[in-house]
Amino acid sequence: MARRILYVLAPLIAAALVAYLVYQDAIIRAKFEGQRWALPAKVYAMPVELYAEAPVSAEQLVWMLDQLKYRSDPSLSSQGSYARSGSEVRLRTREFVFPDKTEASRSLKLTFGRSTVQTLEDLDSNGTEALARLEPAQIGSFYPALKEDRILVKLNEVPKSLIDGLLAVEDRDFYEHFGLSPKAILRATWQNVKAGGIVQGGSTLTQQLVKNFFLSSERSLERKISEAFMAMILEARYSKDAILEAYLNEIYLGQDGTRAIHGFGLASRYYFSRALNELELHHVALLVALVRGPTYYDPLKHAERSRERRDRVLDAMAEQGFVTEAQAAAAKQRPLDVIKNPHQAVSRYPAFLDLVKRQLQEQYRPEDLTSEGLRIFTTLDVFAQEHMEAAVAKTLARLDHSTRPEERLEAAAVFTRRSNGEIAAFIGGRDAESTGFNRALDAVRQIGSLYKPVVYLTALEQPSGYTVATPLQDESVKVDGGGKPWFPKNYDGKEHGQVPLHTALANSYNLATVRLGLAIGVERTAETLKKLGVDRAVDTYPSLLLGAANLSPIEVATLYQTLASDGFVTPLRGIQAVLAQDGQTLQRFGLEVHQTVDPGAVYLVNTILQEVMHEGTGRSVYSYLPEDFNVAGKTGTTNDMRDSWFAGFSGDYTGVVWVGRDDNQPAGLTGARGALQIWGAALQKVAKEPLDLMPPDNIGTARIDPDTGLRADDGCPRTRELPFIKGSEPSAWAPCADGTDSGGESWIKQLF
């Protein structure tokens, strides 16, 4: 009877086993032959360029080298090392694949003045080098749900000593067994019996790979059976070298915050800041030691325990003839040699990374950003970003105490390179490390007087009707809009009578602005706003003339970037290029510009914005900057001082800053008292070029009497030379204040 049952069950058991093996084989082939790992995208800042007269101090360079995890090493024994002695810094750069080319490692010597590079010498060629680039700082990554990270390596890139160490400690029969090693199991059992506990495992490297790559880490009989069968299938299907290479890239070797360190390539960079092929024997032995338990033997937390395990690895390598006793003894005398702070932030500048991700999602699927190993090169200047964050933190801490200390102020800022619209610094909130609400992108607030240059530009594009000298009436006005009449007021509560157009904008007079805007048409100013690059629709009520337009800081930055670019709309960019994991260029983000506004009218507005800073509401900026820096800008304050704005530009940067409260309650700050203070403090640190406006061909100048807006002779007192679009200069002449003629004829004669 039993035999009959066996005859019936045997085929069924065999069929089930075959089906099980076929199923496991399909799982193995699908994953092992497809894309084995989801590789996160890596995001880089702009690289630091070094050359004679580069605006980099020795302190800044050393700070950047520390960010790049360079090691202090006087012998420059490997890539990513440096040594400083006074005003001299020597370093050995890392090889790096840039979007334009691959740059080899080089040994450099730099001497510094107070704030610049004086000389740059290539130590490999004993010559002066014109330019060198450091590899860019990695500022973040885009991960899948499991934050696993790794640097893929090929088997031929791995030091032989690492393979020897793994075989000596983890699987000495690797090249002989079929996935399971009975000898290893017996050997481990005997060692454990002698020790009275678990001191050695019997799993092969293949079994370890299966457990990590295909299965969970749960301890169960079912899992062990699956592990055994899958190990044998893997060995039957693939070569030993293919299995070993997968193991080298898969094995878990540590934890960096939420980021899991997988593979020896990344572990080498994480613990030692060295490439895998630069490791010495004591480094290799420590990495092998971590295989047994990365947490238990963590060299950063348990140095002595880690050292003991490393030395046991060296003993095992010597016992099996992979190294000599002398080599093992010498390696034991070496320190662990791990770097002090290996931590790599998953998201170092989260607001900027949010911007980058949004710009990438216009062309890439979300899964591409978290699995294809893309290398994203951005426009961020780490120095500028750090200075901006410091300016926000220091200024808001001071302003909190001077306003309402029970409610924290918030801020947002966008700084671009004036020449091309690349975003150099980006602040999404007071807490630079916060991943919450991104105010620079999503805080849509009224912009107040930042809108006034749009009104005046609209007027100045009509040179037959308006010039910078056109008299405006800064007097009370009643505006009927079909509902309740509107009576705008000046900020100081006064009326200033007849004033030249440039004075009205420089001093941000509301009454003159409203009268001007009503004369040219509110709708036309909205059309100008669109020409300046702002796509958001605005309500064309008369209150728009005083800034009742809701825009985000990045939209305001687009507006002022167009003014700073002489009327050329320049889309703001956070990305320069995207490379595939193998270094192939997938996309370059080039400069795109198109002119939408008359450059002559823009020049006139910009000269007035310089007047704003020297004589008007922005004059306090020169407590931060030299008087001859000649920046241009505009303050903005909304009703009840809810929002404090400043937007402006130097010769090299355009910047917009907003300060306010998330609950839209009054911040108690004007644009000059709030946002301008942050802008000035940041620009003081990053800007190198004063603003030197170049007049276009259609611009000329004339000397003007401020009281009448008419031309005046060069010798007349209180007159001022002003720019005009050629042909729009006043034709009539004013008398000198002392009653003498001007322009060669009596002004009285010109009236008759």
C-alpha positions in Angstrom: 0.0 0.0 0.0 2.8 2.4 1.0 4.6 1.5 -2.2 1.5 2.2 -4.3 1.1 5.6 -2.6 4.7 6.4 -3.2 4.3 5.5 -6.9 1.4 7.9 -7.1 3.0 10.8 -5.1 6.5 10.6 -6.6 5.5 12.0 -10.0 3.4 14.7 -8.4 6.3 15.6 -6.1 8.7 15.6 -9.0 6.4 17.8 -11.1 5.9 20.2 -8.2 9.7 20.4 -7.7 10.3 21.0 -11.4 7.6 23.7 -11.4 9.1 25.3 -8.3 12.6 25.3 -9.9 11.2 26.7 -13.2 9.5 29.5 -11.2 12.6 30.3 -9.2 14.7 30.2 -12.4 12.4 32.7 -14.0 12.7 35.1 -11.0 16.5 34.8 -11.1 16.8 35.4 -14.9 14.4 38.3 -14.9 16.3 40.2 -12.2 19.8 39.0 -12.9 19.7 39.7 -16.6 17.7 42.9 -16.5 18.5 46.1 -14.7 19.8 44.7 -11.4 19.7 47.9 -9.4 17.6 51.0 -9.2 20.3 53.7 -9.2 19.4 57.0 -7.8 20.0 60.2 -9.7 22.9 62.3 -8.4 22.6 66.0 -8.4 25.7 68.3 -8.5 26.4 71.9 -7.9 28.6 74.1 -10.1 32.2 73.1 -10.0 34.7 75.5 -8.4 37.1 76.9 -11.0 40.6 77.8 -10.0 42.9 80.2 -11.9 45.1 83.2 -11.1 43.0 86.0 -9.7 40.0 83.7 -9.1 37.8 85.2 -6.3 38.5 82.3 -3.9 40.3 82.6 -0.6 42.4 79.8 1.0 39.8 79.4 3.7 37.0 79.0 1.1 39.0 76.4 -0.8 39.7 74.4 2.3 36.0 74.6 3.2 35.1 73.3 -0.2 37.6 70.5 -0.1 36.1 69.4 3.2 32.7 69.4 1.6 34.1 67.2 -1.1 35.5 64.9 1.5 39.1 65.5 0.7 41.6 64.1 3.2 44.3 66.2 4.8 47.4 64.3 3.6 50.8 66.1 3.2 52.1 63.4 0.9 49.1 63.6 -1.5 49.2 59.8 -1.6 45.9 59.4 -3.5 43.2 61.4 -5.3 41.1 63.6 -3.1 43.8 64.7 -0.7 45.3 68.1 0.2 47.7 69.9 2.5 47.7 73.6 3.6 50.6 75.6 4.9 49.8 79.2 5.5 48.8 80.9 2.2 49.7 77.8 0.2 47.5 74.8 -0.6 48.6 71.7 -2.4 46.0 69.2 -3.6 45.5 66.2 -5.7 42.2 66.4 -7.6 39.9 63.4 -8.4 39.3 62.3 -11.9 35.8 63.3 -12.9 33.5 63.0 -15.9 32.1 66.5 -16.6 29.4 67.2 -19.2 32.0 68.6 -21.6 34.9 66.2 -21.0 36.6 63.9 -18.6 39.3 65.6 -16.5 42.1 63.4 -15.1 43.5 63.7 -11.6 46.1 66.4 -11.2 48.4 67.6 -8.5 48.2 71.4 -8.0 49.8 74.1 -5.9 48.0 77.3 -5.2 49.1 80.5 -3.4 46.6 82.9 -2.1 46.3 86.6 -1.4 43.7 87.9 1.0 40.7 86.8 -1.0 42.0 85.6 -4.4 44.2 83.0 -6.0 47.6 84.5 -6.7 49.2 81.6 -8.6 48.2 78.2 -9.8 50.9 75.6 -10.6 50.5 72.1 -12.0 52.9 70.0 -9.9 52.9 67.1 -12.5 54.2 69.3 -15.3 56.1 71.9 -13.2 54.3 74.6 -15.1 51.7 77.3 -14.5 48.2 76.1 -15.3 45.7 78.6 -16.6 42.6 76.8 -15.3 41.7 73.8 -13.1 38.3 72.5 -12.0 37.4 70.7 -8.8 34.7 68.0 -9.2 31.4 69.5 -8.2 29.9 69.0 -4.8 27.0 66.4 -4.7 24.1 68.3 -3.2 21.5 65.6 -3.3 20.0 62.5 -4.8 16.6 61.3 -6.1 16.0 57.9 -4.5 13.4 55.2 -5.0 11.3 54.1 -2.0 14.3 52.2 -0.7 17.1 54.6 -0.3 19.8 52.2 -1.4 23.0 53.8 -2.9 25.9 52.2 -4.7 28.7 53.0 -7.1 28.8 50.1 -9.6 32.2 48.5 -10.2 33.5 45.9 -12.7 35.3 42.9 -11.4 38.5 44.0 -13.2 38.4 47.3 -11.2 38.5 45.6 -7.8 41.8 45.1 -6.0 43.0 41.5 -5.9 43.5 41.9 -2.2 39.8 42.5 -1.7 38.8 39.3 -3.5 41.4 37.4 -1.5 40.1 38.8 1.7 36.5 37.8 0.9 37.6 34.3 -0.1 39.7 33.9 3.0 37.0 34.9 5.4 33.6 34.4 3.8 34.0 31.6 1.2 37.4 29.9 0.7 35.8 27.2 -1.6 34.0 29.7 -3.8 35.6 28.6 -7.1 35.0 24.9 -6.3 31.4 24.6 -4.9 28.1 24.6 -6.7 26.4 27.3 -4.7 26.4 25.3 -1.4 29.6 24.3 0.4 29.3 21.1 2.5 32.9 21.7 3.6 32.1 25.2 4.8 29.0 24.0 6.7 31.0 21.3 8.5 33.9 23.7 9.2 31.5 26.3 10.6 29.7 23.7 12.7 33.0 22.5 14.2 34.2 26.0 15.0 30.8 26.9 16.6 30.9 23.7 18.8 34.4 24.5 19.9 33.5 28.1 20.7 30.2 27.2 22.4 28.3 29.6 20.3 27.9 31.0 16.7 31.3 32.4 15.6 31.3 31.3 12.0 28.6 30.9 9.3 28.5 28.3 6.5 26.8 30.4 3.9 28.7 30.8 0.6 29.1 34.1 -1.2 26.4 32.9 -3.6 24.0 32.3 -0.8 24.7 35.7 0.7 24.0 37.3 -2.7 20.7 35.4 -3.0 19.6 36.4 0.4 20.4 40.1 -0.2 19.3 40.2 -3.9 16.2 38.1 -4.1 15.0 37.3 -0.6 14.2 38.9 2.7 16.4 38.6 5.8 13.9 36.8 7.9 15.1 33.6 9.7 12.9 30.7 8.6 13.2 27.2 7.2 11.3 28.2 4.1 13.6 31.1 3.4 16.7 28.9 3.9 15.3 26.2 1.5 14.6 28.9 -1.2 18.1 30.3 -0.6 19.7 26.9 -1.2 17.8 26.2 -4.4 18.3 29.7 -5.8 22.0 29.5 -5.1 22.3 26.3 -7.1 20.3 27.7 -10.0 22.4 30.9 -10.0 25.6 28.8 -10.1 24.2 26.6 -12.9 23.2 29.6 -15.0 26.0 32.1 -14.6 29.7 32.2 -14.3 31.6 32.5 -11.0 32.9 36.0 -12.1 29.4 37.3 -12.9 28.2 36.1 -9.5 31.2 37.6 -7.7 30.8 40.9 -9.5 27.1 41.1 -8.5 28.0 40.3 -4.9 30.6 43.1 -4.8 27.9 45.6 -5.9 25.0 44.3 -3.8 26.4 43.6 -0.3 25.2 45.9 2.4 28.1 47.7 4.2 26.7 50.5 6.3 24.1 53.1 6.9 24.4 56.9 6.4 21.3 58.3 7.9 18.4 57.2 5.6 20.9 56.1 2.9 21.9 52.5 2.8 25.5 51.9 1.7 25.7 49.0 -0.7 28.6 47.6 -2.6 32.4 48.0 -2.1 32.6 50.9 -4.6 30.5 53.2 -2.5 31.8 51.8 0.8 35.3 52.7 -0.2 34.3 56.3 -1.0 32.1 56.6 2.1 34.6 55.3 4.7 37.9 56.3 3.2 37.1 59.0 0.5 39.1 56.9 -1.9 38.4 55.1 -5.1 38.4 51.3 -4.7 41.6 50.9 -6.8 43.4 53.2 -4.4 42.9 51.2 -1.3 45.8 49.7 0.7 45.7 46.4 2.5 44.5 47.8 5.9 41.6 49.5 4.1 40.6 46.4 2.2 40.7 44.3 5.4 38.4 46.7 7.1 35.8 46.6 4.3 35.9 42.8 4.4 35.4 42.9 8.2 32.2 44.9 7.7 30.6 42.1 5.7 30.0 40.1 8.9 28.0 43.0 10.5 28.2 46.6 9.3 26.4 47.9 12.3 28.2 45.8 14.9 31.6 46.5 13.4 30.9 50.2 12.4 34.3 51.8 12.5 32.8 55.2 13.1 31.0 54.1 16.3 32.9 51.0 17.5 36.5 51.6 16.5 38.1 49.0 18.8 35.7 46.3 17.9 36.2 47.2 14.2 39.9 47.1 14.5 39.8 43.6 16.2 37.7 42.2 13.4 40.0 43.8 10.7 43.0 42.2 12.3 41.3 38.8 12.3 40.7 39.2 8.5 44.4 40.0 8.1 45.3 36.9 10.1 43.0 34.7 7.9 44.6 36.1 4.7 48.0 35.3 6.1 47.0 31.8 7.2 45.8 31.0 3.7 48.8 32.5 1.9 47.1 35.6 0.4 49.6 37.9 2.2 52.8 37.3 4.1 52.9 37.4 7.9 55.0 40.6 7.6 52.4 42.3 5.4 49.6 41.4 7.8 51.6 42.6 10.7 52.4 45.9 9.0 48.7 46.4 8.1 47.7 45.8 11.7 49.9 48.7 12.8 48.0 51.1 10.5 45.1 53.1 11.9 41.5 52.5 10.7 42.0 55.6 8.5 38.3 56.3 8.1 37.4 60.0 7.4 35.9 62.0 10.3 32.6 63.0 8.7 31.6 60.8 5.8 27.9 61.8 5.9 26.5 62.7 2.5 23.2 64.6 2.7 20.4 63.0 0.7 19.0 66.5 0.1 21.4 69.3 1.1 19.5 72.2 -0.4 15.9 70.8 -0.5 14.2 74.0 -1.9 16.6 74.1 -4.9 16.4 70.3 -5.4 12.6 70.8 -5.6 13.1 73.3 -8.4 15.4 71.0 -10.2 13.0 68.1 -9.9 10.1 70.2 -11.3 12.2 71.3 -14.2 13.3 67.7 -15.0 9.8 66.3 -14.8 9.0 68.3 -17.9 11.1 65.9 -19.9 11.8 62.8 -17.6 9.4 60.3 -16.0 9.6 60.1 -12.2 10.9 56.6 -12.4 13.8 57.7 -14.6 14.9 60.1 -11.9 15.0 57.4 -9.2 16.3 54.3 -11.0 18.5 55.2 -14.1 21.5 56.6 -12.3 21.3 60.0 -14.0 23.9 62.6 -13.2 22.4 66.0 -13.1 24.6 69.1 -13.3 23.0 72.2 -11.9 23.7 75.9 -11.8 23.9 76.2 -8.0 26.9 78.1 -6.6 27.6 76.5 -3.2 29.5 79.6 -2.0 26.6 81.9 -3.0 24.1 79.6 -1.4 25.9 79.4 1.9 26.2 83.2 2.0 22.5 83.6 1.2 21.5 81.2 3.9 23.7 83.0 6.4 22.2 86.4 5.4 18.7 85.1 5.9 19.4 83.5 9.2 21.3 86.5 10.7 18.9 89.2 9.4 15.7 87.4 10.4 17.1 86.7 13.9 17.6 90.4 14.3 14.3 91.4 12.7 12.3 89.0 14.8 13.2 91.0 17.9 12.3 94.3 16.3 8.9 93.3 15.1 6.7 90.7 16.8 9.0 88.1 18.5 6.1 85.7 19.2 5.7 85.1 15.4 8.6 84.0 13.3 9.3 85.8 10.0 9.8 83.8 6.9 11.8 84.5 3.8 12.4 83.4 0.2 15.1 84.4 -2.2 16.2 83.8 -5.8 19.6 84.9 -7.0 20.6 84.5 -10.7 23.6 85.2 -12.8 22.7 88.4 -14.6 24.5 87.3 -17.8 22.4 84.1 -18.5 19.6 83.6 -16.0 21.2 80.6 -14.3 20.1 80.2 -10.7 23.1 80.7 -8.4 21.3 80.6 -5.0 17.8 79.6 -4.0 16.0 79.9 -0.6 12.6 78.3 0.0 12.3 79.3 3.6 14.0 80.3 6.8 15.0 76.7 7.6 17.3 75.9 4.8 17.1 72.2 5.5 13.3 72.0 5.5 11.6 69.9 2.9 8.2 71.6 3.5 6.5 74.5 1.7 8.8 76.0 -1.0 8.0 79.7 -0.7 10.3 80.7 -3.6 8.2 78.6 -6.0 4.8 78.5 -4.3 4.3 81.5 -2.1 2.1 83.8 -4.3 2.0 87.2 -2.6 1.2 90.8 -3.6 4.4 92.4 -4.9 3.6 96.1 -4.0 5.9 98.7 -5.5 8.0 96.1 -7.3 5.3 96.5 -10.0 6.0 100.3 -10.5 8.9 99.8 -12.9 6.5 97.9 -15.2 4.2 101.0 -15.2 7.0 103.4 -15.9 8.5 101.1 -18.6 5.1 101.0 -20.3 5.2 104.8 -20.4 8.8 105.2 -21.5 8.1 102.8 -24.5 6.1 105.8 -25.8 8.9 108.4 -26.1 6.6 110.8 -27.9 4.5 111.1 -24.8 6.9 110.3 -21.9 10.5 110.8 -21.0 12.4 110.5 -17.7 12.0 114.3 -17.4 8.2 114.4 -18.0 6.5 116.3 -15.2 4.0 114.2 -13.2 1.5 115.4 -10.7 1.9 113.7 -7.3 -1.5 114.9 -6.0 -4.5 113.2 -4.6 -6.7 111.3 -7.0 -10.1 109.6 -6.8 -10.5 106.4 -8.7 -14.0 105.2 -9.5 -14.1 101.5 -10.4 -17.8 100.9 -10.5 -17.9 100.2 -6.7 -16.5 102.1 -3.8 -14.2 104.9 -4.8 -10.5 104.4 -4.2 -8.3 107.1 -2.7 -4.7 106.0 -2.9 -2.2 107.6 -0.6 1.6 108.0 -0.5 3.5 106.1 2.1 4.5 109.3 3.9 1.0 110.6 3.7 2.1 113.7 1.8 1.6 115.1 -1.7 4.7 116.3 -3.5 3.1 118.3 -6.3 4.8 118.4 -9.7 7.8 116.0 -9.9 9.9 114.7 -12.8 9.0 111.1 -13.9 12.3 109.7 -12.7 11.9 111.3 -9.3 8.4 109.8 -8.9 9.8 106.3 -9.5 13.0 106.8 -7.5 10.9 107.9 -4.4 8.1 105.4 -5.1 5.4 108.0 -5.1 2.0 106.3 -5.3 -0.1 109.2 -6.4 2.1 110.1 -9.4 2.3 106.4 -10.3 -1.5 106.0 -10.3 -2.0 109.1 -12.4 0.6 107.9 -14.9 -0.9 104.4 -15.0 -4.4 105.6 -15.6 -3.2 107.9 -18.4 -1.4 105.1 -20.3 -3.9 102.3 -19.4 -3.8 99.6 -16.7 -4.3 96.9 -19.3 -1.2 98.1 -21.2 0.9 97.7 -18.1 -0.4 94.1 -17.7 0.7 93.5 -21.3 4.2 94.8 -20.5 4.3 92.5 -17.5 3.7 89.6 -19.8 6.4 90.8 -22.2 8.8 90.8 -19.3 8.3 87.0 -19.0 5.6 86.7 -16.4 2.8 84.4 -17.7 0.5 84.6 -14.7 -2.7 86.5 -15.4 -3.3 89.5 -13.3 -6.5 91.5 -12.6 -6.4 94.8 -14.4 -8.0 96.9 -11.7 -6.4 100.3 -11.0 -4.9 98.9 -7.8 -2.6 96.8 -10.0 -0.6 100.0 -10.6 0.5 99.9 -6.9 1.3 96.2 -7.0 -2.0 94.4 -6.3 -0.5 91.5 -8.4 0.0 88.1 -6.8 3.3 86.6 -7.9 5.8 84.1 -6.5 9.5 85.1 -5.9 10.7 83.1 -8.9 8.2 85.0 -11.1 9.4 88.3 -9.7 13.0 87.1 -10.4 12.0 86.4 -14.0 10.6 90.0 -14.3 13.7 91.6 -12.9 16.1 89.3 -14.8 14.5 90.6 -18.0 15.1 94.2 -16.9 18.7 93.3 -15.9 19.2 91.6 -19.4 18.3 94.8 -21.3 14.8 93.6 -22.3 15.8 90.1 -23.3 13.5 87.5 -21.7 15.8 84.8 -20.2 14.1 81.7 -18.7 15.6 81.0 -15.3 17.5 77.7 -15.3 18.6 75.4 -12.5 20.1 72.7 -14.7 23.0 72.8 -17.1 23.2 69.2 -18.3 22.0 65.6 -17.7 24.3 62.6 -18.2 23.5 59.0 -18.3 25.0 56.6 -15.7 27.7 55.7 -18.2 28.7 59.3 -18.8 26.9 59.9 -22.1 25.3 63.3 -22.4 21.5 63.0 -22.6 20.6 66.7 -22.6 22.1 70.2 -22.4 20.2 73.2 -21.2 21.5 76.1 -23.2 20.8 79.8 -23.0 17.5 80.8 -24.6 16.8 84.5 -25.0 14.4 86.6 -27.0 13.9 90.4 -26.9 10.4 91.6 -26.1 10.9 95.1 -24.8 12.7 98.1 -26.4 16.2 98.1 -24.9 16.2 102.0 -24.9 13.2 102.1 -22.6 14.6 99.4 -20.4 17.9 101.4 -20.1 15.9 104.4 -19.0 14.1 102.4 -16.3 17.4 100.9 -15.1 19.0 104.3 -14.7 16.1 105.3 -12.5 16.5 102.1 -10.5 20.0 103.1 -9.9 18.7 106.4 -8.7 16.4 104.4 -6.3 19.5 103.0 -4.7 21.4 106.2 -4.4 18.7 108.8 -3.6 15.5 106.9 -3.1 14.1 104.1 -1.0 17.0 101.7 -1.5 19.8 104.0 -0.3 20.5 102.0 2.8 22.1 99.3 0.7 25.3 101.3 0.6 25.8 100.5 4.3 26.7 97.0 2.8 28.2 98.0 -0.6 30.7 100.6 -1.8 29.0 103.7 -3.2 30.5 103.2 -6.7 29.0 99.7 -7.0 26.0 101.4 -8.6 23.4 98.6 -8.1 19.9 99.0 -9.4 16.8 97.9 -7.6 13.4 98.5 -6.2 11.8 98.1 -2.7 8.3 96.8 -2.3 5.9 97.0 0.6 2.3 95.8 0.5 -0.8 97.0 2.5 -0.4 97.0 6.2 3.3 96.0 5.7 2.3 92.4 5.2 5.1 91.7 2.7 8.6 93.1 2.4 10.2 92.8 -1.0 13.4 93.8 -2.7 14.5 93.1 -6.3 17.7 94.4 -7.9 20.9 93.6 -9.7 24.6 94.3 -9.8 27.0 93.8 -12.7 27.0 90.0 -12.1 23.9 89.0 -10.1 20.1 89.6 -10.1 18.4 88.9 -6.8 14.9 88.9 -5.4 14.1 88.6 -1.6 10.7 88.3 0.1 10.1 88.6 3.9 6.8 88.1 5.5 4.6 85.7 7.6 3.0 82.5 6.4 -0.4 83.5 8.0 -0.4 86.7 5.8 -0.5 88.9 9.0 1.5 92.2 8.9 5.3 91.6 9.2 5.7 95.3 10.3 8.5 95.8 7.7 9.0 97.9 4.7 11.0 96.6 1.8 13.9 98.7 2.9 13.8 97.5 6.5 13.3 93.8 5.7 14.1 92.2 2.3 16.7 94.8 1.3 18.8 94.0 4.4 19.1 90.3 3.3 19.8 91.3 -0.3 22.5 93.7 0.7 24.2 91.3 3.2 24.2 88.5 0.6 25.3 90.6 -2.3 28.2 92.0 -0.2 29.6 88.5 -0.1 29.0 87.2 -3.6 29.0 90.2 -6.1 32.3 91.1 -7.7 31.2 93.4 -10.5 29.6 96.9 -10.1 26.7 97.7 -12.4 27.9 99.7 -15.5 24.9 100.2 -17.7 25.7 100.4 -21.4 23.4 102.7 -23.3 22.0 101.3 -26.6 22.5 103.1 -29.8 19.1 104.9 -29.6 20.0 106.6 -26.3 21.4 110.2 -26.0 21.6 112.6 -23.1 20.6 116.2 -22.4 20.9 118.6 -19.4 17.5 119.2 -17.8 16.1 121.8 -15.4 14.3 119.7 -12.7 11.6 122.3 -12.1 10.3 122.7 -15.7 11.5 119.5 -17.4 13.1 121.7 -20.1 16.6 121.7 -21.5 19.2 123.8 -19.7 22.7 125.1 -20.4 25.7 123.3 -19.0 26.5 126.3 -16.8 23.1 126.4 -15.1 22.9 125.5 -11.4 20.7 122.6 -10.1 20.4 121.1 -13.6 21.0 117.4 -14.3 22.1 115.4 -17.3 19.5 112.7 -18.1 19.2 110.0 -20.7 16.6 110.1 -23.5 15.6 108.0 -26.4 17.1 110.1 -29.3 14.6 112.5 -30.7 12.5 112.7 -27.5 14.6 115.3 -25.7 12.8 118.5 -24.8 13.2 121.1 -27.6 12.4 124.1 -25.4 15.0 125.7 -23.1 14.6 126.7 -19.5 16.1 129.9 -18.0 19.0 129.5 -15.5 18.0 130.0 -11.9 20.1 133.2 -11.9 17.9 134.7 -14.7 20.5 134.4 -17.5 19.7 133.0 -20.8 20.1 129.3 -21.6 20.9 127.7 -24.8 22.2 130.9 -26.4 18.8 132.7 -26.5 16.5 134.2 -23.9 13.9 131.7 -22.8 11.4 134.5 -23.0 12.1 134.9 -26.7 11.3 131.2 -27.2 7.8 131.8 -25.9 7.0 134.4 -28.6 
